[in-house]
């Protein structure tokens, strides 16, 4: 199957990372290779998909932590696998534990502190971006876990690009004009740039930030997109996992 990797994170042997795609196990429409239990796909098929994806990464489902994503600013501190309730960001210092983010257009952001050996995973759609959840996650890393910006690596996964992300004026008004493109009385939000600016404001070196150039909306054959496919869209999972050195 196709798995999206990070060039930045792949330099660290103790980090396992990958984002799933629509392609895997020859799954057919409408859900294709879907890893979400909440879109109407068959439960046994989703379980099979997840186990297959995890096996390709070299981990097991019993080693992965999930959250119920609610477009919030809630950050969970995770010390064991399984479902951890409602939040949109997770942080762990534990080895042999993966953090999973489910997406189909929203930004997924993965952070590794290579000095303190901490990983974090963030889900940020327009609500999370407006609430600045990635900034709050970085704040928690710095103030609660003694992370230093110069030791942080950040990867932003495939997301919907601005020209494909139309929002209502009530959403557009929540953001600076810098992030809004207005065309023919329509408003388009650059959710990637919002999060990138929040990350750069922490003085993380540019060479330690990687942004996927893949647009979920445009990559019809490769990526799930709720904006493109609606209720029949599957979901991808992005996993960051820290092995013990």
Secondary structure, 3 states (H helix, E strand, C coil): CCEECCCCHHHCCCEEEEEECCCCCCCCCCCCCCCCCCCCCCHHHHHHHHHHHHHHHCCCHHHEEEEECCCCCCEEECCCCEEEEECCEEEECCCCEEEEEEECCCEEEEEEECCCCEEEEEEECHHHHHCCHHHHHHHHHHHHHCCCHHHEEEEECCECCHHHCEECHHHHCCCCHHHEEEECCEEEECHHHHHHHHHHCCCCCHHHEEECCCECCCCCCCCCCHHHHHHHCCCEEEEEEECCC
